[in-house]
């Protein structure tokens, strides 16, 4: 079997570089291109050393660990022990994740790819079967991109769920609870009382509030609906009109209600909101039903009434 050492070395160098880059992206580390290149050179040096009298030493797990440590220290430095171990374990996590994905795909489609002593190689004679090399050259970047995308999605999901709270709302005789998303982008205030506005999906609150009120909130033109209705309901004196703007539209209005009490319950505490307006939005806020309302961040500055930690 012919072995093209330069091709195998360059292949492993490229993969080591991508693994270090993905590690840096996941950890939000500053990327130093030269340091990443040198780290990848250290990692790929195992390919060259395997064809020397040191080959038996280089395939030993301790030697591989030492090389990976050198790669991580070169690429990210050693500021403190926790910083180093975080980099090293993330590097191994990324390596196992992408390597496992490629091996799983290999067994799924039975492409001729193999790993010899930790070095990625094709199993065909000579330069390698074009299909197997195509799998390696396309499969690894595809696995890299897929892994990065999935991890980014998981990170965003975690951030989102860290901001999901339970909101208890009491308006007159009506009391209900909703799932709320704390969104710093919500900067809506009642122009008269200057109270922060919590935006609620009116469909989620429909079973708790009077039908005539829900009918008004569902209209595109809330002002026209208010002037055209003669049906009364027990929350009339609590109604507020909240102007807001969206891209491409002007003079938009949101029907709001002044609540008796709003309590926001996080994982660690319950916060009594001193003043708030509950705005009823006619369109769905979350297509996946992950939350029912958007909480104004200023509402979190209320008094903590209970420690639930």
ZALO-342222 format. One line per 10 residues: their letters; for each residue x, y, z of N, C-alpha, C. Coordinates in nm, 2 decimals. Layout:
A> X Y Z X Y Z X Y Z  ...
END
This chain:
XXXXXXXXXX> 0.08 -0.12 0.00 0.00 0.00 0.00 0.09 0.12 0.00  0.06 0.22 -0.09 0.14 0.34 -0.10 0.08 0.44 0.00  0.17 0.51 0.07 0.12 0.61 0.16 0.18 0.75 0.12  0.09 0.84 0.10 0.13 0.98 0.06 0.13 1.06 0.19  0.25 1.07 0.25 0.27 1.13 0.38 0.23 1.27 0.38  0.27 1.35 0.27 0.24 1.49 0.27 0.09 1.52 0.27  0.01 1.43 0.20 -0.13 1.45 0.19 -0.20 1.42 0.33  -0.15 1.31 0.38 -0.21 1.27 0.51 -0.18 1.37 0.62  -0.05 1.43 0.62 -0.01 1.53 0.71 -0.10 1.66 0.70  -0.12 1.70 0.57 -0.19 1.82 0.55 -0.34 1.80 0.59
XXXXXXXXXX> -0.39 1.68 0.57 -0.53 1.65 0.60 -0.55 1.67 0.76  -0.46 1.61 0.83 -0.46 1.61 0.98 -0.43 1.75 1.03  -0.34 1.82 0.96 -0.31 1.96 1.00 -0.44 2.05 0.99  -0.51 2.03 0.88 -0.63 2.11 0.85 -0.74 2.08 0.96  -0.75 1.95 0.99 -0.85 1.91 1.09 -0.82 1.96 1.23  -0.69 1.95 1.27 -0.65 2.00 1.40 -0.68 2.15 1.40  -0.65 2.22 1.29 -0.68 2.37 1.29 -0.82 2.40 1.31  -0.91 2.32 1.24 -1.05 2.34 1.25 -1.10 2.31 1.39  -1.05 2.20 1.45 -1.09 2.17 1.59 -1.05 2.28 1.69  -0.93 2.33 1.68 -0.89 2.44 1.76 -0.97 2.56 1.74
XXXXXXXXXX> -1.01 2.59 1.62 -1.09 2.71 1.59 -1.23 2.69 1.65  -1.29 2.57 1.64 -1.42 2.55 1.69 -1.42 2.56 1.85  -1.31 2.51 1.91 -1.29 2.52 2.05 -1.29 2.67 2.09  -1.22 2.75 2.02 -1.21 2.89 2.05 -1.35 2.96 2.03  -1.42 2.92 1.93 -1.55 2.98 1.91 -1.65 2.94 2.02  -1.65 2.82 2.06 -1.74 2.78 2.17 -1.71 2.84 2.30  -1.58 2.87 2.33 -1.54 2.93 2.46 -1.54 3.08 2.45  -1.57 3.13 2.33 -1.56 3.28 2.31 -1.42 3.34 2.34  -1.32 3.26 2.30 -1.19 3.31 2.32 -1.14 3.39 2.21  -1.05 3.49 2.24 -0.99 3.57 2.13 -0.91 3.48 2.04
XXXXXXXXXX> -0.93 3.49 1.91 -0.86 3.41 1.81 -0.73 3.47 1.77  -0.62 3.40 1.80 -0.49 3.44 1.74 -0.45 3.34 1.63  -0.46 3.39 1.51 -0.44 3.30 1.40 -0.30 3.23 1.40  -0.20 3.30 1.43 -0.06 3.24 1.44 -0.06 3.13 1.54  -0.11 3.15 1.66 -0.11 3.05 1.77 -0.19 2.93 1.73  -0.30 2.95 1.66 -0.38 2.84 1.62 -0.31 2.75 1.51  -0.24 2.82 1.42 -0.16 2.75 1.32 -0.04 2.67 1.39  0.02 2.73 1.48 0.13 2.66 1.55 0.08 2.54 1.63  -0.04 2.56 1.69 -0.10 2.45 1.77 -0.14 2.34 1.67  -0.19 2.37 1.55 -0.22 2.26 1.46 -0.10 2.20 1.40
XXXXXXXXXX> 0.01 2.27 1.39 0.14 2.21 1.35 0.19 2.11 1.45  0.17 2.14 1.58 0.21 2.05 1.68 0.13 1.92 1.68  0.00 1.94 1.66 -0.09 1.83 1.66 -0.07 1.74 1.54  -0.04 1.79 1.43 -0.02 1.71 1.31 0.12 1.65 1.30  0.21 1.70 1.39 0.35 1.64 1.39 0.35 1.49 1.42  0.24 1.44 1.49 0.23 1.30 1.52 0.24 1.22 1.39  0.19 1.27 1.28 0.19 1.20 1.16 0.33 1.17 1.11  0.42 1.28 1.12 0.55 1.26 1.08 0.63 1.18 1.17  0.61 1.19 1.30 0.68 1.11 1.40 0.65 0.96 1.40  0.53 0.93 1.35 0.50 0.79 1.34 0.58 0.71 1.24
XXXXXXXXXX> 0.66 0.78 1.15 0.74 0.72 1.06 0.89 0.74 1.09  0.91 0.75 1.22 1.05 0.76 1.28 1.06 0.65 1.39  1.18 0.63 1.44 1.20 0.54 1.55 1.11 0.57 1.68  1.05 0.69 1.68 0.97 0.73 1.79 0.82 0.69 1.78  0.79 0.61 1.67 0.65 0.58 1.64 0.58 0.51 1.76  0.65 0.41 1.82 0.59 0.34 1.93 0.56 0.43 2.05  0.64 0.53 2.07 0.62 0.62 2.18 0.50 0.71 2.15  0.49 0.76 2.02 0.39 0.86 1.98 0.25 0.80 1.98  0.23 0.67 1.97 0.10 0.61 1.97 0.05 0.58 2.11  0.14 0.60 2.21 0.09 0.58 2.34 0.00 0.69 2.39
XXXXXXXXXX> -0.10 0.65 2.47 -0.20 0.75 2.51 -0.14 0.87 2.59  -0.04 0.84 2.67 0.03 0.95 2.74 0.09 1.05 2.64  0.15 1.00 2.54 0.21 1.09 2.44 0.11 1.17 2.37  -0.01 1.11 2.33 -0.11 1.18 2.27 -0.17 1.29 2.36  -0.18 1.26 2.49 -0.23 1.36 2.59 -0.13 1.47 2.60  0.00 1.44 2.60 0.10 1.55 2.60 0.09 1.64 2.48  0.07 1.58 2.36 0.06 1.66 2.24 -0.06 1.75 2.24  -0.17 1.69 2.29 -0.30 1.77 2.30 -0.28 1.89 2.40  -0.21 1.86 2.51 -0.19 1.97 2.61 -0.10 2.08 2.54  0.00 2.04 2.47 0.08 2.14 2.40 0.00 2.22 2.30
XXXXXXXXXX> -0.09 2.15 2.23 -0.17 2.22 2.13 -0.26 2.33 2.20  -0.32 2.29 2.31 -0.41 2.38 2.38 -0.34 2.50 2.44  -0.22 2.47 2.50 -0.14 2.58 2.57 -0.09 2.67 2.46  -0.05 2.62 2.35 0.00 2.70 2.24 -0.11 2.79 2.18  -0.23 2.73 2.16 -0.33 2.80 2.10 -0.40 2.91 2.19  -0.42 2.87 2.32 -0.49 2.96 2.41 -0.42 3.01 2.53  -0.30 2.96 2.55 -0.22 3.01 2.66 -0.26 2.94 2.79  -0.18 2.98 2.90 -0.21 2.92 3.03 -0.22 3.03 3.13  -0.34 3.09 3.15 -0.36 3.20 3.24 -0.38 3.15 3.38  -0.46 3.05 3.40 -0.48 2.98 3.53 -0.52 2.84 3.50
XXXXXXXXXX> -0.52 2.76 3.60 -0.55 2.61 3.58 -0.69 2.59 3.53  -0.79 2.66 3.59 -0.92 2.64 3.54 -0.94 2.68 3.40  -0.88 2.79 3.36 -0.88 2.83 3.22 -0.82 2.73 3.13  -0.71 2.67 3.17 -0.65 2.56 3.09 -0.73 2.44 3.08  -0.79 2.39 3.19 -0.87 2.27 3.19 -0.99 2.29 3.11  -1.05 2.40 3.11 -1.17 2.43 3.04 -1.14 2.42 2.89  -1.03 2.48 2.85 -0.98 2.47 2.71 -0.96 2.33 2.66  -0.89 2.25 2.75 -0.85 2.12 2.71 -0.97 2.03 2.70  -1.06 2.03 2.80 -1.18 1.95 2.80 -1.27 1.98 2.68  -1.28 2.11 2.65 -1.37 2.15 2.54 -1.31 2.10 2.41
XXXXXXXXXX> -1.17 2.11 2.40 -1.10 2.06 2.28 -1.13 1.91 2.26  -1.13 1.83 2.37 -1.16 1.69 2.36 -1.30 1.66 2.33  -1.39 1.75 2.39 -1.53 1.73 2.36 -1.56 1.75 2.21  -1.50 1.86 2.15 -1.52 1.89 2.01 -1.46 1.78 1.92  -1.35 1.73 1.96 -1.28 1.62 1.88 -1.37 1.49 1.88  -1.42 1.45 2.00 -1.50 1.33 2.01 -1.63 1.35 1.94  -1.69 1.47 1.95 -1.82 1.50 1.89 -1.81 1.49 1.74  -1.71 1.56 1.68 -1.70 1.55 1.53 -1.65 1.42 1.48  -1.55 1.36 1.55 -1.50 1.23 1.52 -1.61 1.12 1.52  -1.69 1.13 1.63 -1.80 1.03 1.64 -1.90 1.05 1.53
XXXXXXXXXX> -1.93 1.18 1.49 -2.02 1.20 1.39 -1.97 1.14 1.25  -1.84 1.16 1.23 -1.79 1.11 1.10 -1.79 0.95 1.10  -1.75 0.89 1.21 -1.75 0.75 1.22 -1.89 0.69 1.21  -1.99 0.76 1.27 -2.13 0.72 1.25 -2.17 0.73 1.11  -2.14 0.84 1.04 -2.17 0.85 0.90 -2.10 0.75 0.82  -1.98 0.72 0.85 -1.90 0.61 0.78 -1.97 0.48 0.78  -2.02 0.44 0.90 -2.08 0.31 0.91 -2.22 0.31 0.85  -2.28 0.43 0.84 -2.41 0.44 0.78 -2.40 0.42 0.63  -2.30 0.48 0.56 -2.29 0.48 0.42 -2.18 0.38 0.37  -2.10 0.32 0.47 -1.99 0.23 0.44 -1.89 0.29 0.35
XXXXXXXXXX> -1.84 0.41 0.38 -1.73 0.47 0.30 -1.60 0.42 0.36  -1.50 0.40 0.27 -1.38 0.34 0.31 -1.29 0.45 0.38  -1.31 0.46 0.51 -1.22 0.55 0.58 -1.18 0.48 0.71  -1.06 0.51 0.75 -1.00 0.45 0.87 -0.92 0.54 0.95  -0.89 0.50 1.07 -0.81 0.57 1.16 -0.70 0.48 1.21  -0.57 0.51 1.18 -0.46 0.43 1.22 -0.38 0.51 1.33  -0.38 0.45 1.45 -0.31 0.51 1.56 -0.34 0.66 1.57  -0.47 0.69 1.56 -0.51 0.83 1.58 -0.49 0.92 1.46  -0.45 0.87 1.35 -0.43 0.95 1.22 -0.53 0.91 1.12  -0.60 1.01 1.07 -0.71 0.99 0.97 -0.65 0.95 0.84
XXXXXXXXXX> -0.69 0.83 0.78 -0.64 0.78 0.66 -0.75 0.71 0.58  -0.73 0.70 0.45 -0.82 0.62 0.37 -0.77 0.48 0.36  -0.85 0.38 0.34 -0.81 0.24 0.34 -0.78 0.18 0.20  -0.80 0.26 0.09 -0.78 0.21 -0.04 -0.63 0.22 -0.07  -0.58 0.14 -0.17 -0.44 0.15 -0.20 -0.41 0.28 -0.27  -0.28 0.31 -0.27 -0.23 0.43 -0.34 -0.29 0.56 -0.27  -0.32 0.65 -0.36 -0.37 0.78 -0.31 -0.50 0.77 -0.24  -0.58 0.67 -0.26 -0.71 0.65 -0.20 -0.82 0.67 -0.30  -0.93 0.60 -0.27 -1.04 0.60 -0.36 -1.10 0.74 -0.36  -1.13 0.80 -0.48 -1.18 0.94 -0.49 -1.31 0.96 -0.40
XXXXXXXXXX> -1.39 0.86 -0.39 -1.51 0.87 -0.31 -1.48 0.88 -0.17  -1.39 0.80 -0.12 -1.35 0.80 0.03 -1.29 0.94 0.06  -1.20 0.99 -0.03 -1.13 1.11 0.00 -1.23 1.23 -0.01  -1.33 1.21 -0.10 -1.43 1.32 -0.11 -1.52 1.32 0.02  -1.54 1.20 0.08 -1.61 1.19 0.20 -1.54 1.26 0.32  -1.41 1.24 0.32 -1.33 1.30 0.43 -1.32 1.45 0.41  -1.30 1.50 0.29 -1.28 1.64 0.26 -1.41 1.72 0.28  -1.52 1.65 0.25 -1.65 1.72 0.26 -1.71 1.69 0.40  -1.70 1.57 0.44 -1.76 1.52 0.56 -1.71 1.60 0.69  -1.58 1.62 0.70 -1.53 1.69 0.82 -1.58 1.83 0.83
XXXXXXXXXX> -1.56 1.91 0.72 -1.62 2.05 0.73 -1.77 2.05 0.76  -1.84 1.95 0.70 -1.98 1.95 0.72 -2.02 1.92 0.86  -1.94 1.82 0.92 -1.96 1.79 1.06 -1.92 1.90 1.15  -1.82 1.98 1.11 -1.77 2.09 1.19 -1.88 2.20 1.19  -1.94 2.23 1.07 -2.04 2.33 1.06 -2.16 2.29 1.14  -2.20 2.16 1.12 -2.33 2.11 1.19 -2.31 2.12 1.34  -2.19 2.08 1.39 -2.17 2.08 1.53 -2.17 2.22 1.59  -2.11 2.31 1.52 -2.11 2.45 1.56 -2.25 2.51 1.56  -2.33 2.48 1.46 -2.46 2.53 1.45 -2.55 2.47 1.56  -2.54 2.34 1.59 -2.62 2.28 1.70 -2.58 2.34 1.83
XXXXXXXXXX> -2.45 2.36 1.86 -2.41 2.41 1.98 -2.45 2.55 2.00  -2.45 2.63 1.89 -2.50 2.77 1.90 -2.64 2.77 1.93  -2.72 2.68 1.87 -2.86 2.67 1.90 -2.89 2.64 2.04  -2.81 2.54 2.09 -2.83 2.50 2.23 -2.80 2.62 2.33  -2.69 2.69 2.29 -2.65 2.81 2.37 -2.77 2.91 2.37  -2.82 2.94 2.26 -2.93 3.04 2.25 -3.05 2.99 2.33  -3.08 2.86 2.32 -3.19 2.80 2.39 -3.17 2.81 2.54  -3.05 2.79 2.58 -3.02 2.80 2.73 -3.03 2.94 2.77  -2.98 3.03 2.69 -3.00 3.17 2.73 -3.14 3.21 2.74  -3.22 3.16 2.64 -3.36 3.19 2.64 -3.43 3.14 2.76
XXXXXXXXXX> -3.41 3.01 2.79 -3.47 2.95 2.91 -3.42 3.00 3.04  -3.30 3.06 3.04 -3.26 3.12 3.16 -3.34 3.25 3.19  -3.40 3.30 3.08 -3.48 3.42 3.09 -3.63 3.39 3.10  -3.67 3.27 3.10 -3.81 3.23 3.11 -3.85 3.24 3.26  -3.96 3.31 3.29 -4.01 3.32 3.43 -4.16 3.29 3.43  -4.21 3.27 3.55 -4.35 3.26 3.57 -4.41 3.39 3.62  -4.52 3.43 3.55 -4.57 3.56 3.58 -4.72 3.54 3.64  -4.74 3.59 3.76 -4.87 3.58 3.82 -4.94 3.72 3.81  -5.06 3.72 3.75 -5.12 3.85 3.72 -5.26 3.85 3.79  -5.29 3.95 3.86 -5.43 3.97 3.92 -5.49 4.10 3.88
XXXXXXXXXX> -5.60 4.09 3.81 -5.68 4.20 3.76 -5.82 4.19 3.81  -5.86 4.27 3.92 -5.99 4.25 3.97 -6.01 4.11 4.03  -6.12 4.05 3.98 -6.15 3.91 4.02 -6.08 3.81 3.93  -6.00 3.85 3.84 -5.94 3.76 3.75 -5.79 3.74 3.79  -5.75 3.61 3.80 -5.62 3.58 3.84 -5.56 3.47 3.76  -5.45 3.48 3.70 -5.39 3.38 3.61 -5.24 3.39 3.61  -5.18 3.28 3.56 -5.04 3.27 3.55 -5.00 3.24 3.40  -4.89 3.30 3.36 -4.83 3.29 3.23 -4.68 3.27 3.23  -4.63 3.21 3.13 -4.48 3.20 3.11 -4.43 3.32 3.04  -4.34 3.39 3.10 -4.29 3.51 3.04 -4.14 3.51 3.00
XXXXXXXXXX> -4.11 3.58 2.90 -3.97 3.59 2.85 -3.92 3.73 2.88  -3.81 3.74 2.96 -3.75 3.87 2.99 -3.68 3.92 2.87  -3.72 4.03 2.81 -3.66 4.07 2.69 -3.62 4.22 2.70  -3.48 4.24 2.70 -3.43 4.38 2.71 -3.48 4.47 2.59  -3.52 4.41 2.48 -3.57 4.48 2.37 -3.71 4.55 2.39  -3.78 4.50 2.49 -3.91 4.56 2.52 -3.89 4.68 2.60  -3.91 4.80 2.54 -3.89 4.93 2.61 -4.02 5.01 2.60  -4.13 4.93 2.61 -4.26 5.00 2.59 -4.32 5.05 2.73  -4.36 5.17 2.73 -4.41 5.24 2.85 -4.55 5.30 2.82  -4.63 5.30 2.93 -4.76 5.37 2.92 -4.72 5.52 2.92
XXXXXXXXXX> -4.76 5.60 2.82 -4.72 5.74 2.80 -4.78 5.83 2.92  -4.88 5.79 2.99 -4.94 5.87 3.09 -4.88 5.84 3.23  -4.88 5.71 3.27 -4.83 5.67 3.40 -4.68 5.64 3.40  -4.63 5.63 3.28 -4.49 5.58 3.26 -4.46 5.45 3.32  -4.56 5.37 3.33 -4.55 5.23 3.38 -4.49 5.14 3.27  -4.40 5.05 3.30 -4.36 4.96 3.19 -4.47 4.86 3.15  -4.47 4.83 3.02 -4.58 4.75 2.97 -4.53 4.60 2.94  -4.60 4.51 3.00 -4.58 4.37 2.97 -4.67 4.33 2.86  -4.61 4.27 2.75 -4.69 4.23 2.63 -4.74 4.09 2.65  -4.87 4.07 2.65 -4.93 3.94 2.67 -5.00 3.89 2.54
XXXXXXXXXX> -4.98 3.77 2.50 -5.05 3.70 2.39 -5.20 3.69 2.43  -5.28 3.77 2.37 -5.42 3.77 2.41 -5.49 3.64 2.40  -5.44 3.55 2.31 -5.50 3.42 2.30 -5.48 3.34 2.42  -5.36 3.36 2.49 -5.32 3.29 2.61 -5.40 3.33 2.73  -5.45 3.46 2.72 -5.53 3.52 2.84 -5.68 3.51 2.81  -5.72 3.46 2.69 -5.86 3.47 2.66 -5.95 3.39 2.75  -5.90 3.28 2.81 -5.99 3.20 2.90 -6.01 3.27 3.03  -5.92 3.37 3.06 -5.93 3.43 3.20 -6.00 3.57 3.20  -6.01 3.63 3.08 -6.06 3.77 3.08 -6.20 3.77 3.01  -6.27 3.88 3.03 -6.41 3.89 2.97 -6.40 3.89 2.81
XXXXXXXXXX> -6.50 3.82 2.76 -6.51 3.80 2.61 -6.51 3.93 2.53  -6.59 4.04 2.58 -6.59 4.16 2.50 -6.45 4.23 2.50  -6.38 4.22 2.61 -6.25 4.28 2.61 -6.15 4.21 2.51  -6.16 4.07 2.51 -6.08 4.00 2.41 -6.11 4.03 2.27  -6.24 4.05 2.24 -6.28 4.08 2.11 -6.22 4.22 2.06  -6.22 4.31 2.15 -6.16 4.44 2.12 -6.01 4.43 2.09  -5.94 4.35 2.18 -5.80 4.34 2.17 -5.76 4.27 2.04  -5.85 4.18 1.99 -5.81 4.11 1.87 -5.83 4.19 1.74  -5.89 4.31 1.75 -5.91 4.39 1.63 -5.78 4.46 1.59  -5.76 4.47 1.46 -5.64 4.54 1.41 -5.64 4.68 1.45
XXXXXXXXXX> -5.76 4.75 1.44 -5.77 4.89 1.48 -5.84 4.89 1.61  -5.76 4.90 1.72 -5.82 4.90 1.86 -5.90 5.02 1.88  -5.86 5.14 1.84 -5.93 5.26 1.86 -6.07 5.26 1.80  -6.08 5.20 1.68 -6.21 5.19 1.61 -6.30 5.09 1.68  -6.24 4.98 1.73 -6.31 4.88 1.80 -6.37 4.94 1.93  -6.29 5.02 2.00 -6.34 5.08 2.12 -6.46 5.17 2.10  -6.44 5.25 2.00 -6.55 5.35 1.97 -6.67 5.29 1.92  -6.66 5.17 1.86 -6.78 5.10 1.80 -6.85 5.00 1.88  -6.79 4.97 2.00 -6.86 4.87 2.09 -6.94 4.94 2.20  -7.06 4.87 2.22 -7.15 4.92 2.33 -7.16 4.83 2.44
XXXXXXXXXX> -7.09 4.71 2.43 -7.10 4.61 2.53 -7.00 4.64 2.64  -7.05 4.63 2.77 -6.97 4.67 2.88 -6.91 4.54 2.94  -6.81 4.56 3.02 -6.75 4.45 3.09 -6.68 4.50 3.22  -6.65 4.42 3.32 -6.61 4.47 3.45 -6.47 4.53 3.46  -6.40 4.53 3.35 -6.26 4.58 3.35 -6.25 4.71 3.27  -6.36 4.78 3.24 -6.36 4.90 3.15 -6.28 5.01 3.22  -6.29 5.03 3.35 -6.22 5.14 3.41 -6.07 5.11 3.42  -6.02 4.99 3.39 -5.88 4.96 3.39 -5.81 4.97 3.26  -5.89 5.00 3.15 -5.83 4.99 3.02 -5.74 5.11 2.99  -5.64 5.09 2.92 -5.54 5.19 2.88 -5.51 5.17 2.73
XXXXXXXXXX> -5.48 5.28 2.66 -5.44 5.27 2.52 -5.29 5.30 2.51  -5.21 5.20 2.46 -5.07 5.21 2.45 -5.02 5.23 2.31  -4.97 5.35 2.27 -4.92 5.36 2.13 -4.79 5.29 2.12  -4.76 5.24 2.00 -4.63 5.17 1.98 -4.61 5.18 1.83  -4.49 5.15 1.79 -4.45 5.16 1.65 -4.38 5.02 1.61  -4.41 4.98 1.49 -4.35 4.87 1.43 -4.30 4.91 1.29  -4.20 4.83 1.24 -4.14 4.87 1.11 -4.25 4.87 1.00  -4.26 4.98 0.92 -4.35 4.99 0.81 -4.49 5.03 0.85  -4.52 5.05 0.98 -4.65 5.09 1.02 -4.64 5.21 1.12  -4.74 5.29 1.11 -4.75 5.40 1.21 -4.88 5.40 1.28
XXXXXXXXXX> -4.89 5.48 1.39 -5.02 5.49 1.46 -5.08 5.36 1.51  -4.99 5.27 1.56 -5.04 5.14 1.61 -5.07 5.16 1.76  -5.18 5.09 1.81 -5.22 5.10 1.95 -5.24 4.96 2.00  -5.21 4.95 2.13 -5.22 4.82 2.20 -5.32 4.85 2.32  -5.41 4.75 2.33 -5.51 4.76 2.45 -5.44 4.71 2.57  -5.44 4.80 2.68 -5.37 4.76 2.80 -5.47 4.76 2.92  -5.43 4.69 3.03 -5.50 4.68 3.15 -5.42 4.71 3.27  -5.47 4.79 3.36 -5.39 4.81 3.48 -5.42 4.70 3.58  -5.32 4.62 3.62 -5.35 4.51 3.71 -5.34 4.55 3.86  -5.40 4.47 3.94 -5.39 4.49 4.09 -5.25 4.44 4.14
XXXXXXXXXX> -5.21 4.34 4.08 -5.08 4.28 4.13 -5.01 4.20 4.01  -4.88 4.22 4.00 -4.80 4.14 3.91 -4.68 4.08 3.99  -4.66 3.95 4.00 -4.55 3.89 4.06 -4.47 3.81 3.96  -4.34 3.84 3.95 -4.26 3.76 3.86 -4.18 3.66 3.94  -4.19 3.53 3.91 -4.12 3.43 3.98 -4.01 3.37 3.90  -3.88 3.39 3.94 -3.77 3.34 3.88 -3.73 3.21 3.95  -3.61 3.15 3.92 -3.57 3.03 3.99 -3.53 3.05 4.13  -3.50 3.18 4.17 -3.44 3.21 4.30 -3.53 3.30 4.38  -3.62 3.37 4.32 -3.70 3.47 4.40 -3.83 3.50 4.33  -3.92 3.56 4.41 -4.04 3.61 4.36 -4.04 3.77 4.38
XXXXXXXXXX> -4.07 3.84 4.27 -4.05 3.98 4.27 -4.19 4.05 4.25  -4.23 4.13 4.34 -4.35 4.21 4.33 -4.33 4.34 4.25  -4.39 4.35 4.14 -4.37 4.46 4.05 -4.45 4.58 4.10  -4.39 4.69 4.13 -4.46 4.81 4.19 -4.57 4.87 4.10  -4.54 4.88 3.97 -4.64 4.93 3.88 -4.61 4.87 3.74  -4.72 4.84 3.67 -4.71 4.77 3.54 -4.84 4.79 3.46  -4.83 4.77 3.33 -4.95 4.77 3.25 -4.94 4.64 3.17  -5.05 4.57 3.16 -5.06 4.44 3.09 -5.12 4.47 2.95  -5.03 4.47 2.85 -5.07 4.50 2.71 -5.12 4.37 2.64  -5.23 4.37 2.57 -5.29 4.26 2.50 -5.25 4.26 2.36
XXXXXXXXXX> -5.17 4.17 2.31 -5.12 4.17 2.17 -5.20 4.06 2.10  -5.25 4.10 1.98 -5.34 4.01 1.90 -5.26 3.90 1.82  -5.13 3.92 1.80 -5.05 3.82 1.73 -4.98 3.73 1.83  -4.94 3.61 1.78 -4.87 3.52 1.87 -4.73 3.57 1.89  -4.68 3.55 2.01 -4.55 3.60 2.05 -4.45 3.49 2.03  -4.48 3.37 2.05 -4.39 3.25 2.04 -4.45 3.14 1.95  -4.40 3.12 1.83 -4.46 3.02 1.75 -4.44 2.88 1.81  -4.35 2.86 1.90 -4.33 2.73 1.96 -4.40 2.72 2.10  -4.47 2.82 2.14 -4.54 2.82 2.27 -4.45 2.81 2.38  -4.33 2.87 2.37 -4.23 2.86 2.48 -4.26 2.97 2.58
XXXXXXXXXX> -4.33 3.07 2.55 -4.36 3.17 2.64 -4.49 3.24 2.60  -4.56 3.30 2.69 -4.70 3.36 2.67 -4.69 3.51 2.67  -4.59 3.57 2.73 -4.58 3.71 2.74 -4.44 3.76 2.74  -4.41 3.89 2.71 -4.28 3.95 2.71 -4.27 4.04 2.82  -4.18 4.01 2.92 -4.17 4.09 3.04 -4.07 4.21 3.02  -4.12 4.33 3.06 -4.03 4.44 3.06 -3.92 4.43 3.16  -3.79 4.45 3.12 -3.68 4.43 3.21 -3.69 4.52 3.34  -3.75 4.63 3.33 -3.76 4.72 3.44 -3.85 4.66 3.55  -3.93 4.57 3.52 -4.02 4.51 3.62 -3.94 4.42 3.72  -3.82 4.38 3.68 -3.73 4.30 3.77 -3.67 4.39 3.88
XXXXXXXXX> -3.69 4.52 3.88 -3.64 4.61 3.98 -3.74 4.62 4.10  -3.84 4.54 4.10 -3.94 4.55 4.21 -3.88 4.48 4.33  -3.97 4.48 4.43 -3.93 4.43 4.57 -3.94 4.27 4.57  -3.83 4.21 4.62 -3.83 4.07 4.63 -3.91 4.03 4.75  -4.02 3.95 4.73 -4.11 3.92 4.84 -4.09 3.78 4.89  -4.01 3.70 4.81 -3.99 3.56 4.86 -3.86 3.51 4.80  -3.78 3.44 4.88 -3.66 3.38 4.83 -3.69 3.23 4.81  -3.68 3.18 4.69 -3.71 3.04 4.66 -3.59 2.96 4.63  -3.47 3.01 4.66 -3.35 2.94 4.63 -3.33 2.83 4.74
END
